[in-house]
């Protein structure tokens, strides 16, 4: 692979990865990790080796798990029933297929519907839905923080 083309692709993947942490339709952190791994490979793993890549992979795994559990944890924090927690999780998965509106509304709707079916209490269902949405926002902010942490780990690995 031509080195200029390879490094261009690595940088593009990292930039798309950072953009993807803000825009939920892009798999941001996998792209970011892919760009970092490509950069390490192009360098023959001299600067960024196995230890750094394993650490970056662990951060990637944590961030990806946050996508699926942050809303459910928010629901659980306000005493949601197991049905609401599952509803939040399933709403998150279903929301992926409906673009940004689905990603924003799916977990809220799933949690509220699950809580409403379990307790038949509209107030509690709304409370659980809002807590789910807040959990999602906190998870998204944490994911952005992890993206910058990954960049820092990569930069430190490269410089040392």
C-alpha positions in Angstrom: 0.0 0.0 0.0 1.3 3.4 -0.9 2.3 5.1 2.3 0.7 8.5 1.5 -2.6 6.7 0.6 -2.3 4.6 3.7 -1.7 7.5 6.0 -4.4 9.5 4.3 -6.9 6.7 4.9 -5.8 6.4 8.6 -6.3 10.1 9.2 -9.7 10.0 7.4 -10.8 7.1 9.5 -9.9 8.9 12.7 -11.6 12.1 11.6 -14.8 10.2 10.6 -14.5 8.4 13.9 -14.5 11.6 15.8 -17.5 12.9 13.8 -19.3 9.6 14.4 -19.1 10.1 18.2 -21.4 13.1 17.8 -23.6 11.9 14.9 -25.0 8.6 16.0 -25.5 7.2 12.4 -21.8 6.6 12.0 -20.0 3.9 13.9 -17.5 6.5 15.3 -15.3 4.7 17.7 -14.8 1.6 15.5 -13.7 3.9 12.7 -11.4 5.8 15.1 -9.9 2.6 16.4 -9.5 1.3 12.8 -7.6 4.5 11.8 -5.3 4.1 14.8 -4.7 0.4 14.1 -4.0 1.2 10.4 -1.5 3.9 11.5 0.2 1.5 13.9 0.4 -1.1 11.1 1.8 1.4 8.6 4.5 2.2 11.1 5.3 -1.4 11.6 4.0 -1.2 15.2 7.2 0.6 16.2 5.5 3.5 18.0 2.1 2.0 18.8 2.4 -1.7 19.8 0.3 -4.5 21.2 -0.1 -3.0 24.7 -1.4 0.3 23.4 -3.7 -1.4 20.9 -5.1 -3.6 23.6 -5.8 -0.6 25.8 -7.4 1.2 22.8 -9.5 -1.9 22.2 -10.6 -2.0 25.8 -11.7 1.6 25.6 -13.6 0.8 22.4 -15.4 -2.1 24.1 -16.4 0.1 27.1 -17.7 2.9 24.8 -19.7 0.4 22.6 -21.3 -1.1 25.7 -22.3 2.4 26.9 -24.3 2.7 23.7 -26.6 -0.1 24.8 -26.7 0.2 28.5 -26.6 3.9 29.3 -30.3 4.4 28.8 -31.2 1.3 30.7 -29.0 2.4 33.6 -30.8 5.8 33.7 -34.2 3.9 33.9 -32.9 1.7 36.6 -31.8 4.7 38.6 -35.4 5.9 39.1 -36.7 2.5 40.1 -37.8 1.2 36.8 -39.2 -2.3 36.5 -37.3 -5.0 34.6 -39.8 -4.5 31.8 -38.8 -0.9 31.5 -35.1 -1.7 31.5 -35.6 -4.3 28.8 -37.9 -1.8 26.9 -35.1 0.8 27.0 -32.6 -1.7 25.6 -34.9 -3.0 22.9 -35.9 0.6 22.0 -32.3 1.4 21.6 -31.8 -1.5 19.2 -35.0 -0.7 17.3 -34.2 3.0 17.1 -31.0 2.3 15.1 -33.2 1.4 12.1 -35.0 4.7 12.1 -32.1 7.1 11.9 -31.5 9.9 14.3 -35.1 10.3 15.4 -35.2 6.6 16.2 -32.0 6.7 18.2 -33.3 9.7 20.2 -36.9 8.4 20.7 -36.4 4.6 20.8 -35.0 4.2 24.3 -37.4 6.7 25.8 -40.4 5.1 24.2 -39.3 1.6 25.0 -38.7 2.3 28.6 -41.9 4.3 29.0 -43.9 1.5 27.3 -42.3 -1.2 29.4 -43.0 0.7 32.6 -46.6 1.5 31.5 -47.2 -2.2 30.7 -45.7 -3.3 34.1 -47.3 -0.8 36.4 -50.0 1.0 34.5 -48.8 4.3 36.0 -48.5 7.0 33.4 -46.5 9.4 35.7 -44.0 6.7 36.6 -43.7 5.7 32.9 -42.9 9.3 31.9 -40.4 9.6 34.7 -38.7 6.4 33.6 -38.7 7.6 30.0 -37.1 10.9 30.9 -34.5 9.1 33.1 -33.7 6.8 30.2 -33.1 9.8 27.9 -30.9 11.5 30.5 -28.9 8.3 30.8 -28.5 8.3 27.0 -27.2 11.8 27.0 -24.7 11.1 29.8 -23.6 8.0 27.9 -23.1 10.0 24.7 -21.0 12.6 26.6 -18.9 9.7 28.2 -18.5 8.3 24.7 -17.1 11.6 23.4 -14.7 11.6 26.4 -13.6 8.1 25.6 -12.9 9.1 22.0 -10.6 11.9 23.2 -9.0 9.5 25.7 -8.3 7.1 22.8 -6.7 9.9 20.9 -4.6 10.8 23.9 -3.5 7.1 24.4 -2.6 6.9 20.7 -0.6 10.2 20.8 1.3 9.2 24.0 2.0 5.7 22.5 3.3 7.4 19.3 5.4 9.9 21.1 7.0 7.6 23.7 
